[in-house]
């Protein structure tokens, strides 16, 4: 291992150049005009993987290509060895609004120990750290104790549709013992983290239909129900004063937090005053009986994402609107099923809707929650690798967001995911001035190098 560690230490300047080259591709999957840039980025990845000693190929899909890169096969005498996948994505979020960037989003800029640019942390810097760790093994002729396959896609930011189909078509080749993912975060550089759970999501839209057209509020107001008012009253019944979702059966399948988990959460850095300042609120509000960390990562929620009705232009327009609409998402925790939750929500909304308006509920996208035991042998191996690389006792965390492809790995490949994020809370993923901390980049390489040794113990 000493040769691997020395190689990493000596080549940091070149690794940074490689990351800058990677970031310069405007690989924005949400915008069709960047289709060529995505393909060019994928081709660059294949060339890079080959240059460090991996067997790499570009795999066409119905959308943007998937890059597959493998460590060279072990000698036949070695027999069957553990096999791990490393997942990442080369596509990035749209950079708009451009005027809020301090420097152009696809012209990487180093300031102190930060590299600024779209995709630096989400996810190019994080997946490149793993490639660099394997490069160190291959270039120093240090034997790897396992086989490793990199799967790097170009549609994560738009739902990973092609990758889901790709997994089904190639599940024999991609069969593995576990999937390593660095596309999450850590609370601080002193708190490297294993993310062992993700919330799921269920989205839907509620539309209340009233009169056949907008009506003069002076001539007709008071004789027909106002859909906007009715919708507000209906939505107001979906949450009680204690912050709980007031839909019968909503919590039936929620698995309670273990004492061990709550003790781990208590170790995480948190100051209410700083959190309120970050959110820009005077007071916090959430489900009673849980801390803010638990509320935003380990408890289910129901949020109104948007409300629309009536006249929205300058001045006034005295009408009774003919319709009102709300977009809603629920974040779900392990045990809850998106389809069941949407059914419960629809039943309840129709039950409490007044007869003076007609309700329509449209189901949207959904993703199941994800949970892997933080005490499993693979999880414990990951925690040891984190501690070795960062020199701090790692923490276990739940993420409040959703990564749908993680469930695809579990269902198709029967493999759990080890989510070892390298992003810091202020890295501005999905926002202007996205950055990646270069200490996390360097220590992420060390973590990855140690991980392969720990996983096969």
Secondary structure by P-SEA (a helix, b strand, c coil): caaaaaaaaacaaaaaaaaaaaaccccccccccaaaaaaaaaaaaaaaaaaaccbbbbbbcccbbbbbbbcccccccccccbbbbbbbbccccccccccccccccccccccccccccccccccaaaaaaaaaaaaaaaaacccccbbbbbbbbccccccaaaaaaaaaaccccccccbbbbcccccccccbbbbbcbbbbbccbbbbbbcccccccccccccccccaaaaaaaaaaacccccccccccccccccccccaaaaaaaaaccccaaaaaaaacccccccccccccccccccccccccccccccccccccccccccbbbbbbbbbbcccccaaaaaaaaaaaaaaaccccbbbbbbbcbbbbbbbcccccaaaaaaaaaaaaaaccbbbbbbbccccaaaaaaaaacccccccccccccccccccccccccaaaaaaaaaaaaaaaaaaac
